[in-house]
Amino acid sequence: MLDFLRQPWPWYVAGPLIGLTVPVLLLLGNKALGISSSLRHICAACVPAGLPFLTYNWRKEAWNLWFVLGIALGGLLGYRVLGHPEVIAISAATVRDLRAELHLTDFSGLLPRELFALENLSSWRGWVFMVLGGFLVGFGTRYAGGCTSGHAISGLSNLQWVSLVAVIGFFAGGLLMTWVVYPLLF
Amino acid sequence: MKNLKYLVMGTLFGVILTKSEVVSWFRIQEMFRFQSFHMYGVIGSAIIVGILSIQLIKRNRLRTISGEEIRLADKQYSHGTWLGGLIFGLGWAITGACPGPLFAQLGSGAPAAAVMILAALAGTWTYSALRDKLPM
């Protein structure tokens, strides 16, 4: 059993488990799966600055903050305790493209060190990848009213056409970055 | 403590995200380059199971464990749905992470995740400040 848990989990195990999170959260307490809202609650708790959008009783949504704290614990448990491959087995074609286009040589870890090492913050590229990237995630998810969990998983599970529009936007943005902007950056 | 169950659910969710490698920047690149079925399999099967579960809840009028009626709010459309979606998508391909994976990466010990979460908070805050001026 432990050996099974230690290997990377295939999509047909992980996907259905992620899907089951939706009904379990509803049954546990009428909670809609959604993670980007936690960013709003943290802003509301720490720097509301009198902004109407950040002035609400965030304590009522505390479950969401416990949930993301759990995700961090899960990352610790899943990566450090249950073990992980040094190099994630992505397709050979992706390795070839990332070598040729982004000049990556180190494929170990969850994030390529060549782009995400903290030392890179002394160059523009580090700022683009960590700071601008994170900023766009925080700005875009709130503007869109949800992220991959709130729209793609939760929203589409409830057959919301609005979520379908959002998810098409997510993919359009991702494809634009990967196929149009990346070649300009490297 | 009533929030303990959400901490436990979050932990399970974080383990699943990590063990299925969707928290990997490389997996997200592989997805946007259409070079593997993995991410599509994860997201697609999650949605199918989610749809079936919600139908089951609705048709049987299931209640929460404390007996409340289950309510699902409809998502509201605004121009932000696609504009914000597009902006998030650009960020998703750069960071290789949506908000959930960012927290899992932080737990896994990736220091860059702390920077990205702070930047994401700055992004959310900026949206909150500019909200009235954005097309809605």
Interface residues (C-beta under 8 A of the other chain):
Chain A: L5 P8 W9 P10 W11 Y12 V13 A14 G15 P16 L17 I18 G19 L20 T21 V22 P23 V24 L25 L26 L27 L28 G29 N30 K31 A32 I35 S36 S38 L39 R40 I42 C43 V47 A49 L51 P52 F53 L54 A62 W63 N64 W66 F67 V68 L69 G70 I71 A72 L73 G74 G75 L76 L77 G78 Y79 R80 L82 H84 I88 I90 S91 A93 T94 D97 L98 F107 G109 L110 L111 P112 L115 F116 A117 L118 L121 V128 F129 M130 V131 L132 G133 G134 F135 L136 V137 G138 F139 G140 T141 R142 Y143 A144 G145 G146 C147 T148 S149 H151 A152 I153 S154 G155 L156 S157 N158 L159 Q160 V162 S163 V165 A166 V167 I168 G169 F170 F171 A172 G173 G174 L175 L176 M177 T178 W179 V181 Y182
Chain B: K2 N3 L4 K5 Y6 L7 V8 M9 G10 T11 L12 F13 G14 V15 I16 L17 T18 K19 S20 E21 V22 V23 S24 W25 F26 R27 I28 Q29 E30 M31 F32 R33 Q35 S36 F37 H38 M39 Y40 G41 V42 I43 G44 S45 A46 I47 I48 V49 G50 I51 S53 I54 L56 I57 L62 T64 I65 S66 E68 I70 R71 L72 A73 D74 K75 Q76 Y77 S78 G80 T81 W82 L83 G84 G85 L86 I87 F88 G89 L90 G91 W92 A93 I94 T95 G96 A97 C98 P99 G100 L102 F103 A104 Q105 L106 G107 S108 G109 A110 P111 A112 A113 V115 M116 I117 L118 A119 A120 L121 A122 G123 T124 W125 T126 Y127 S128 A129 R131 L134
